[in-house]
């Protein structure tokens, strides 16, 4: 998360060389798989980076990925000097960025590109554990990220805009680099995360640089809540005018905290729903123009036609859960899965049958639409639980649990049940002053009944010190489902941030 990351992306775009950014926390094996699949010729890395008060070795992972010519297409490695750690430099293959830059020409004419030429490949995890290389193109992607950044955030060229995502994910591509910069805004990149040694670091950045627009994840917001209001309250956040959320549905309690404590009840919140595959916002409020409801992503962005349907493609009734689909093309839509058109077709276009001869893009998410046309995202379809024939979104149950004062965070999954089909299994982390007990489990179960109804009563609640998350902050519910069912964990776990969290949950099972 240093300027050279964005510079490298834009340089590739300028000369017409598709890029594939790989998050720095991936294992050497995960990096190698992506290099091989993308047929990469050049790797750009750094000697290391900084995260949570520690220096992280990056070049070492690249060396391991390239060992024994495991990625034979790679001819050169370009290394940025960041930590100044002692590293191996392979003669003829490895080159220092600063040494080549010293003799580089300032003249680099932009390569004329067709609008449908590939701009980048970005890998996203698949249900099989084999990553999918999502292909985005030059014209449509840049047009749509420019429009969505400008309209959704009311973005002005005088704004100081901060998206806290990592540049290795689609949020970093679209809303750290391409969208804000094409609008002339100042974009903030931060090489760090909130941590015990500096729990107020995000608020320090906002105060220091006068950030106007702040875009972060619900998981981060819940972390801020757990750390305490004293940290943001001790900083001057008056520069803020718009707040945003991304990554997963935000529970209403976290939304209200964000609105009251960070926004001081004067900053509109844009709760955005979109995906790596969509390239940009699909369902989102327009700041200061769309009335908002805590927990709802509101309505589709202008020009986006979305619907909630059943498995046969028939529209669902108001407030009836179903499958979220997009019914018409949009500029930044995924063009292919790199090297696997068959997987592209089956994953996104064949889950729901065509209607009136038109294919529907299936997002993989469940949703409902209320009587006002507002969309409520229920999470991944495999995060919808069917209890005795009743379809319940895990997000709704999680929101009910988090609304209890003892609960800091919750993740709900389904567990196979002979009688009900599925039963509700909840993993819960508690606020610092709360103590795990059987009495508290019973109290939380009854609290969910009071919030939703008896059908949503969790069959089991397990207390945990932490939940397994990806390095981008998403809870890895796939792993929790496996734990709840008592099965052995398999598939890709390379995105897991802290393996000790998973080990602790295993030992408690």
N, C-alpha and C positions, 0 to 999 in steps of 0.2 A: 504493500500500500504506500508506494512512493511515486513522485511525479513521473519517473521514467516508465512506469506501467502504462499510464495514460498516453505518454509521448510515443511509446512503442506501438500502441494500438492505432493511434492516429497516423503514425508514419506508415504502418502497413496499409491502412485505408488509402493513404495518399498515392502509394505506388501500385495499388491494385493487388496486393498480396493478402489473401485471406488469413486472418489470425484465429487462434484458438487459445484463449486465456485459461490457464489451469490454476485453480486456487492453491496457494502456497502450503496449505495444510495437508494436501493429499500425500499418500505414500508413494514411494518410488514405483511400486507396481502399478498403482492407479495412473501415475503420470506416463509410464511406459505404454500402457494400454491405449491411452489417448493419443500419444505420439504415433503409435503404429497405425491406429485407425484413421487418423487425419493425414497420414503420410507426410508428416512435418519434415522440413529441410533444415530449419533453424530453430534453436531454443534460445530464448532470452530469459535470463534469470539474474539473481544477485548472489553475492557471497553469503548473505544471510539477511534476516529481518528481525524486527523486535515485536514481541507479543507477550503481554502479561509479565512485564519486567524481566523477560528472558530473551536472549539472542537465539534465534531459530536458524539452524543450518539449512540453507536452500540448495546451494551448489552441490552439496554432498548427495542430496536426493536425486539431482539430475545425473550425477556420475553413476549412481547405482542403477538408475533407469536405463542408461546407455551402455552399461557394462556388457561385454561380450557381444557387442553390436546387436543388442536386443531390439533396437529401433534403427534398422539399417538406413532408413531414408534421411536421418539427421546427419548433416555434414559439418555444421558449425554451431558453436555455443557462444553467445555474447553475454558477458558477465558485468553487472553493475556493482561498483564497490560501495557497499553500504555499512557493514559492520566492521570492515577491515580485518576480518578473521583470516587466519592462515588457511588457504584452500589449495587443492590440487588443480593445476591448469594443464590440460592435455595439449602438448605441442601440436600445432597445425590445426587443431579443432577448436580450442578455447581462445577467446579474445576478450580483452578488457574494453568495456564500453568507453571509458574516458580516454583511452589511448586512441581508439578509432575516431572518436568525436573530435579530437584535437586536429586531425587532418581532413575532416569531412568538409565538403563544400556546403555553403549556405543556400545554394541554388538547387532546388529539387522540384521540377515541374510536376504538377498533378497528372496522373495517368487518366485519360478519358475512359470512363467505364460505362457499360450498359447498365440500365436500372436493375436488370435481373442477374447481373454478375454477383457471385458470392462475396459477401463482405466478411463474414466470420462463421465459424462453427463453435457452438458452445455445448458441452456435454452435460446432460442431466440424467440423474439416476433413473433406471427403469425398474419395473416391478420384478423382472427376472434377475436384477443385480447387474446386468450388463448395461453400461451407460449408453445413452442415445446421443448421437451427434446432431444437434438441431442446427439446420442451415438457415441463415438469414441473408438477405440480399441488400444491395447498395441503395437503390432508390426508395423502395417501400419502407424499409426499416428506418432510414434517416428521416424521411418525411414524417412518419408516424411518431417517432420519439420527439422530434421537434415540436409537433403540434400538441401532443399530450403534455409535455413538460410546460409548454407555454400556457395552455388553457387551464389545465388542472391546478397548477400552482400560481396562476396569475403572474407568471415569471417575467421579470423586467431585467434589462441589461445592467441595472444598478444593484441587483440583488446579490447577496452573499448566501449561497445555497449549500446545504449540507445534507447529503445522503450518507448514512452511517454504514451502508452495506459494503461488502468487499468487492473490489473491481473484478474478481474472478467469477462472480455470479451475474445473471442477466440484469439484476437491479443496478449493479455497478456499471455494466455496459451502457444501459439505456439512460440511467438517471444520476450517474456521476460524470460520465464522459460525453456521450453523443447528444443527448437531449439538452442539458443545461448549456454546454459550450456552444452548440449551434445557435442558441438564443442569446449568446453574448454574456451570460451570467458568470459570476465568479463561483467556482465549485470548490468545495473543501474536501480534502482527503485526509484521513486521520489514521496513522499507523498505531493503533491501540484500541483497547476496550476497557470498559469499567472493571475495576479489580479492587480487591481489599486494600491495596496500597494507595489507591487513588480513586475512591468511589465517586467523586464529583468531577471526574475528568471531562465528561461530555459537557457539563454545564460551564466548566472553565473555557472550553473551546468556543461555546456560544457567546459568552461574555467577552472573551478576548478579541474575537473577530467580528462581532456584531452580526451574527448569523440571523437572517430574516426568515428563512424557510428551513425547517428541520424535518427530515424524513427518516423514520426508523421502524423497527419491528416490534410487534406486540410482546414477543419474548423479552426484548430489551426493556420495554416499559414495565413489565412485571418484575424484572430484576431491579429497576430503579425504585419501584414501590417497596420492595423488600429491603433495599438499602436505607430507605428513610427519606422523609420530606426535607430533613434538615440540609441535605446537600444542595438540591436546587434552590431552596429558600435562601441560602447564603450567597447566591450569585445574582447578578443583574441580568435577567432574561428579557428585558423590555424591548430588545431589538426584534424579537420574534413576532411575525405577523401571520404565518401559516404553518400548521403542523400536518404531518402525514404518517400513515402506517402502511406496512407492506410485509408480505411473507406468509401470513396466515390470518384467519378471521380474528378480530380483536374482541375480547369479551367486554360487555358493557361497563363492568366495574373499572377495568383498566382504561377504557375510553374516557370515563368520567374523571379519573385521576389525572390523566394526560391533559384533559380540558381545563381542569381546575388548578392543578399545581404547576404545570408547565405553561399552559396557555393563559392562565389567570382569567379564564372565561371570556377572553376577547379574541382568541385565535381560532379560525375555523379549522376543522380536522378533515382531511381527505383520506378516507379509508379505501385503499386501492386494491382491486382484484385483477390479477393478470398472471401470466406464466412465462417461463423461458420460451415456450412455443409461440406465444402471442406477440412477443417483442415489446409491447407497451401496454398501458392501462386499457382494460376492457370495460370494467364497471367501476365507476368512481364518482364522487361528487365533484363539481366544479367549485373551487374555493370562492366563498362569499356569494355564490349564485344558487347552489343547491341546498335546500333545507336538509339537515342531517338527522339521522336516528342512530343513537349509540349502538354499535354492533352490526350495522348494515352498511354494505358497500354502496348503497343507493341505486342509481340507475346507470345503464350503459352510457359510455362516452358517445358524444355526437357521431353518428354514422355507423355505430356498432349495433347490430340487431341480434339480440340474445333471447333465449327462451328457456323455460324449465319444462321438460317433457318426461313421459314414461319410456319404458324400454322399446315400445313400438313407435316412438316419435310423436305421440299425441300430447298436446299441451296439458300441463297439470293445472288444477284449479288453484285459486288464490290460497296461499298458506299451506299448500300441499307439497310435500317434499318430492323431488324428482331429480333428473339429470340435467346439468347445465350444458347448454349447447349454444353455438353461434351459427346463425342461419345464412349469413352472407359473407363474402370475402372482405378482408380489410388489408391495408397496405403492408403491415409488418408481420403478416402471418408466416408461420413456418413453411418453408418451401420443400423440405425433404428431411429425412434422416440420412445423414451422410453415408453413402455406400449401401443403403438398405431401404430402397423404395417400398418393398413389400411390408416391412415393419412400419413404415410411415403410414401406409394405407390402412393396415389392420388396427394400429393403435388409435388413430384419430378419426377415421372416416367410416369404419365398418361396425362400430359398437352399436350405433343407433341406425336403423334402416333409413334409406332415403325417403323423403316426403315429396310427393309431386315431382319426382325425377331429380330433386336436388339433394345433394349430400349435406349432412349436418356435421359440423366440427364438434366432437365430443371432448370436453375439457378434462374429464376424469373427476370432476367435482360434483357433489350433490348440492342442491340449493332449493330454496323456496322463494316465491315472490308474493309479497303481501298485497292487500287491496289497493295500495297507493302505487303499485308498480315497483316497489323497492325490493332489491335482491338481498337475501340473507344466505351467505355461503355457509354450507354445513360441513365443509371439508371434503377431503378425497372420498370418492364413493366407497372405498374400502374402509373409510372412517365413519360410515353410516351403519348403525347396528339395527338388526331386525329382531326385536324381542316379542315373541308370541304374535308375529305378524305385524307389529307396529314398528315403523321405521323411525329411528331416533338419531339425530345428528350428535356425534360425540361432542361437538363444540357447545351445543346447548347444555349438555350435562356438565361439561367442564366449567361453563360460565356459572352454573348454579353452585357448584362446589366452591369456586373462587369467591363467590359473593359471601361466603361464611368468613367471619373475621379471623378464624384460626388458620385459614388456608392461604398460602402464598402462590401456589401453582398446582395445576392438576392436568393429568392426561388420562383420557378414557378410551378404552378399547373393548372390542367384543371378544368373548370367550365361548367356544362351542358348548352348548347345553342340550342334553337329550330331550328335555321337556319344552324349553322355550325356543329352541333353535340357537339362540345366542343369549348370553347373560352379560351384564355390564360389570366390567372390572376397571377400577379407578386406581391410579397411582397418584399420590398426593404428597406434596412438600408443604411443611407448616411454617407459619411465621415464627420468628425467633423466640417469642415468649410462650409458645404453645408446646404441649408435651403429648407425644403419641400415647393412645390408650384405647382399649376396647370401647369405653364409654364415648370417646370422641368419634370413633367409627360409627357407632349407632346414631350419634347426634348428627353427623354429616349425612348419613343415609336418610334420616328423617327430614333434614334440611332440603335435600334434593326432591323428596316427595312433596314438600311444601311449595317448592319453586316450580316444579314441572308436573308432578303427579306420581301416583304409585307405580305406574308402568316404568318410570325412569329410576326406580330405587336401585342403587348399585348392589350387585350380589356380593362383591368383595371390594374392600378398600385396603390398599397396601401403602403404608407410609414410607417415604424415601427421603434421603438427604438431598438428592438431586435427581433430575431426569436426563436420560440420554438424549443429547442434541447434536445436530450437525454443527459444523464450524460457522455456518451462517445463522445459527440460532433456532432452527426448526426442531421440534421434538420428533425423534425417530419412533413414530408409533408402530412401524413395522416390527421393530425389535420388541416393543412392549407387548404387541399381540402374540409374538412367539413366546415370550416369557409367561404371559397369562395362560397360554394353552399348554404350557409345560413341555414344549417341543425344543429341539436343539436349534440354536441360531445359525443361519446360513445366509449366503448371499453377500453382497457388497457392503462392508462396514467401513470403507475407507473415509467416509465423510464424518465419522463419529469424532466429536471433539475430545472427549475424555473417556478412555476405556475403563477407568476405575469405577465410573458411575455404573456401567453395565455389570462389572464384576460384583459390585456391592449388591445390586438388585438380584443377581443370580444367587448369591450366598444367602439372601433373605428368603428365597422362594422355598 
